[in-house]
Amino acid sequence: MTILHGPLGRPPMLRHTNAVRILHLLRDAGACSKADLVRASGLSAPTVANVVAYLQAADLIKAAGEGESSGGRPPDLIRFKAERGCVAAVDISVTSITILLADLDGELQATEEVLLEGQSTTPKHICALIGRHVRRMLRAQTYPDAELVGVTVGVPAITNVMEGVVLAISPLDGWHDVPLRSMLEKIFSCSVLVENDTNLAAQGERYRGAALGEENFVYISIGHGVGAGIMLAGRIHHGTHWSAGEIGYLRVPNVSARHTLIREFGELEKLIGSGGIEASWREMKLAGGAATKKLKAAAILDLAARNDEDARRIVEARAELVADLILNVSLILNPGLVILGGDIGSHPVLIEAVRTGLVANEFAAPRIAPGQLARNAVLWGGVELSLNAGLATLIESAAANTHEAS
């Protein structure tokens, strides 16, 4: 069990803080004794006893039998009641909505994908779809609506996380300055968070993917679009105007010096994203006078892996750009790890070429690793944020109920 350092808590002033700390320890450790919690939390035995009694009264923990004896009376074990509720994570893309339901231990309960083809994609309709499908999933798992304690939504856009406002999603209808959090708070009576999808993917890889235990790393997603999630000291770095990580808009030397426009793709995005790879393939084949059918970017990378000469030239050109991008990011942030995700970024042939392009650097060269969770990284990042917010909400509700009862 990890020891958490912090100030000693004396109820009632620090009871909420101590309760959150104990609840997180119980969730991470499983069944344990009060003595275990004293050692892991750094809190005094009386403080832990008071917090445990408080959490039991709030129905957030329960007895879990007896532990092993070390010579005296076996200790009584307690555990967190993961069945006390659930959380939802939602991933909005330009083609679908994907929803993941998890219990309060972060264990998967259900997933569902809703295709948007042929449907209205206005914010109002998307919110209605999310509400309808989340409630249907709750019923299927026999959760009452009141046991949903947190919802986190990932969107492919710059997002003001503090206010829950989505700046723009151009391919969807009417997604400009959308107060998404306040719209969803009218549907769900629980904690609601809204976050950029690439930031959530970084959070997900840290939660249960390629960045376990990493405090400082950068997650770079390369697919149809290009973006980065920056994790510093274990927290997502958003920047002053919430646009940290919008690397698709980086200026590309000798290509363009256009102004950055939020409703248009950036120049780097056009080059290393899937659209740029597919355009280069078509141009190469037309220049050679060869008739060829359209190929998706992933298929072109597959050809490169099989040593197709044209495909390898395209991949090597992109890998050079990605390697330069990683080096520039590393010279500024000096992360120990860069994760490459997305359909293009995580492809083995691109990662191999990028590693080759970076090998000669003597410093600021991070470890390069593929993402492990694919698109589910967004959902698992949402689960972790929902759990953190949901547990705090449960404790606040318990405190309010205790105050009313007294």
N, C-alpha and C positions, 0 to 999 in steps of 0.2 A: 504494500500500500504506500502511495506517495505521501510524504509529509508536506503539508501546506503551512508555510510560514505566514504569520500575520499577527495583528494585535490581539491580545487576550480579550475575550468578549464577556461582558457582564450584563445579564438581562436586567431591565428590558431594553436598554439603549442599543445593544448590539445583537439582540435576539434574532432579528431578521437575517443579518449578515451571517451569524453563526449557524442558523438553521439551513441557509442555502449551502454553506460549506459542508455541513454534516450530510445533507441530502445528496450532494454531489459525490462525497466519499462513499456513501452507501451504494449509490448507483454504480460507481466504478468497481467497488470491491465485492459486491454481493453481500452475503450474510457475514456479519462480524459482531464482536462484542463491544460494549462501551469502552473497555480498556483499549481495544484496537483503535477506536475513534479518538480517544485521548492522545495516543501516541501519534496518530496520523495528522490530526488537526492542530496540535500544539495548544489546544484549549485545556483548561483545568477540568478535573473530574467532576466537580459540582456543576460547572457550566454545561458539560456534555450531558450530564444526567437531566438537567433542566430542559435542554433543547430536545433530548430524546422523548421526554414526557410530553412536551409541547407538540412534537411531530406525531406521536402516537394519538394524542387527543384530536389532532387534525386529520387522522386516518391516512397519513402519508407513509407510515412504516408499520411493521407488525413483527411479532415474535417469529423466530425461525428455528426453534429447538435449542438444544444444548451443544456447545462446542467441546473440543477435546480438553480433558483435565491435564493440568501440569503438576498434579499432586494434591490439589485441594478440590473444592467443589467446582464442577464444570461450569464455565461461564454461559450465561444466557445470550443467545444470538438474536440479532434483529436484522431485518432487511427492508429495503425500499419497496413500496408497493407499486411496481411497474404497471400493474393492472388497474391502477387508480384512474388512469386516463390515457390519452393518446395525443399525437401531434400529426400534422399534415405538412407535406412539402409539395409545392406546385412549380412546375417548369413550363413557362409560356414560351413557345417558339412561333415562328411565322407559319408553321404548318400544323401544329398540334398543341394540346395541353396534356402534360403528364403529371399524375398525382401519385404520391407515395404516402401511405399511412403507416405509422410506427407506434409501438407502445412507449411507455416512459423510460424503458431501458434502451430505446433505440432499435428494438427488434422489429424487422419488417412484418407488417400485418397484411398489407394488400397494395397492389399497384394497378393503375388504370391509365390508358391513353385515349384521348378524345381527339379525333382528327377534325381539322377546321375546314377542310375542303367543302365548298358549297354552303358554308354557314356564314352568318354575319360575324365580323371580327371587331366590332366596336367594343370599347371598354365595358359598356353596360352589358352587352351580350356575353363577353368573356367572363365577367364577374358572375353572371347568372349561371353560366355553365359550370364554373368552379364550385359555386354553392350547391348546385343540384347534384353533381357527381360526388363531391366530398360527403354530403349527407347520405347518399346512397351507399357509399363505401362504409360509413359509420354503421348504418343499419345492418349491412351484410356481416360486419364483425361484432354485432350486438353491443356497440357503444352508444349510450345516450348522447344526444347533441351536447349536453352540458359537460361531458367528459373530454371533449376536444379542448385542449388547453393552449394550443399554439398553432398558427399557420404561417409559413414563410413562403413567399412567392418570388421566383427568379424570373427576370425579364432580360431580353437581349438589348439593353439600352442603358444609357447613363441614368442613374437614379439618385435622387436626393433621399438618402436613407432616413435622415432625421425627420423629414416631413412625409415620406412615403409617396413622393411624386415621381412619375416616370416622364422623362423629358421628351423622348420620341422613339417610336418604333415604326419606321416608314412603311414597311410592307403591309401593316395592319391598318384598319380603317379608323381614323380619328384619334390616333395615339400620339397626341402632342400635349405636354404638360398635364398629364392625367393624374389626379389625386387617388391613385389606386388603393392605398391603404385605407383612406377614409371610406371609399366605396365598399371595400370588403368588410370593414368594421360594422357596416350596416347589415351584413349577412351573417357574420360570425361574432358571437359574444365571447371572444377570447383574444389573446395576444396576436396581433397581425404585424408581420414584418415584410418589407419589400426590398429586394436587393438585386443588383446586377448579376446576371447568370454566371459570368466568368469568375466573379468574386466568390460566388457560392460554390463553384467547382473547385476553387482553391481550398475553401473551407472543407469541402467534402473529402478531398484527397488528404487533408491533414487529419480528418476525423477517422477515416478508415480506408485510406488508400496509400499512395506512393509517398506521402509526406508525413507519415506517423512520427510524432515526436519532434518535428522540425519547427523551429521558432521563426526562422527567416528564410523564405523561399519565394520564387516567382512561378506562377502557373501561366503558361502561354498556350492559348487555344488557337489553333489554325484550322479552319474549316471553310464554310461559306464566308464567314467574317474572321477577323483577327482581333484578339484582345488579350489582356493579361490581368491576372489577379495577384496582387502584391501582399504578401504576409510578412509583417514586421513585428517582432516580439510577440508572436502568436496572435496578432490581430490584423484584420483586413485594413489596408491603408487606402483611404478613399480620396485624399487630397482636398484642397480648399473648396473646389467647385465640383467634387464628386466624380471627376474624370480621370483620376490616377489609373493607369493601366490601359488607356485608350491608344495603344501602340499602333493600331491600324492607320492612324493619322500622321505618323511620323513622316517627315520629309525624306524623300528618296533622292540622293544626289544625282544630278544629270537627267532626272526624269521630270520632275515638276516642282514648282514652288507655289502651288495653289493654296489659297486660304482653306482652313479646316471648316467644313460645313457639317453640322450635326445630322442633317437628313440625307447625306451622301456618304458613300464609301470613301475611306481614305486611300491615299496613293499606295501605301505599302500593302493594304488590304487587297487592292486590285491586282497586285503582283503575286503575292504568295498565297492568297486565298484560292479556293477551288476554282472560282471563275477565271482567275488569271492563268492557272495551270491549263485549264481546258482551252482557253483562247490561244495560248502558245502552241499547244498540240495542233489545233486547226491550222494556225498560220504556218507551222513547220511543214505540215503535210501538203498544204496548198502550194507553198513555195517549191516543194519538191515535185509537184505535178502528180502527186498520188491521191487517188480517191480513197477516202476513209470515212467510216461512220463516226458519229459523235461518240466520244468516250467521256465518262465521268472521271473526275480527278483521281479518285481512289483506284480506278482501273489503270490509269496512266502510271501511277506509282507502282502498281502490281507488275506492269510491264517492265518498269525500271529494275525491279527486283529480279526479273528474269533476264536482265542484261540487254533489253531492247535499247539500241544506241540512241535513238531520238528521245525516248522517254528518260534515259539516264541524263542526257544533256539538260533537259528541262528540270529534272530533280536537282541536279548539281548546281544549277543557277539559283534555284530557290534556296537550297541548303546554304549557299554562300551568303545570301541575304539574311537568312535566319541566324546563322552563326555570327554575322556582324551585329545583328539586333541583340543577341544574347550577350555578346561582349560589351556592347554599349550599356545595356541595362546593368551588367555586372560591375562595370567600372563606377557606376553611380551608387548602386545598392549593395554590392558585394554579398549576394546571397550564397549560401552553401549548396543550394540545389535549385535547378530549373527543371520544372516538369513540362513536357510537351504533350498537349492534349488536343482533342478534336480529331475529326476524320483524317485530316492531312498531317497535323502535327505529331500524332502518335504513331504514324506509319513507320515500321522498322527501317525501311530504306531511307527515309528522310532523316531519321534520328542517327543512323550510321553515318550518313554524309555530313551531318551537322557536327557530330563528335570529331570526325576527321578534320573538319575545318577549324576546330578549336584547339586541337591537340598541341599546336606549337606555342600557344600563349603561356607565358611564364607566371602570370598572376591574374587574378580576377576571372579565373576559369572554373566555374562551378561544376558540380556533378550534374549530368544530364540524364533524365529518366523519363520513360513514357508514363502517362497517366494510367492508373489501374482500374478506374471506375467508369470510363467512357462517359456517355451522357448522364449516367446515374450520379456522377459526381455532383451535379447541380442539386439533385434531390437529397443526397445525403448531407450536403452542406446545409440545405434548408432544414433537414431534420435536426442537426445539431443546434442551429440557432433557435429553432422552435422549442427544443428541449430546455435550453438555457433560459429563455424567456418564460416558458411555461412553468418551470419549477419555481421561479421567483413569483409568478402570479399565483400559484397554488398556495405558497406560504403567505403572501399578502392577504389572500382570501381567508386563510385560516386565522391570521391575526385579526382581521376585521370581525370574523365570526366570534372569536374569543372575546374581543372588546365589547361586542353587542351582548354576549351572554353575561358578561360581568356587570 
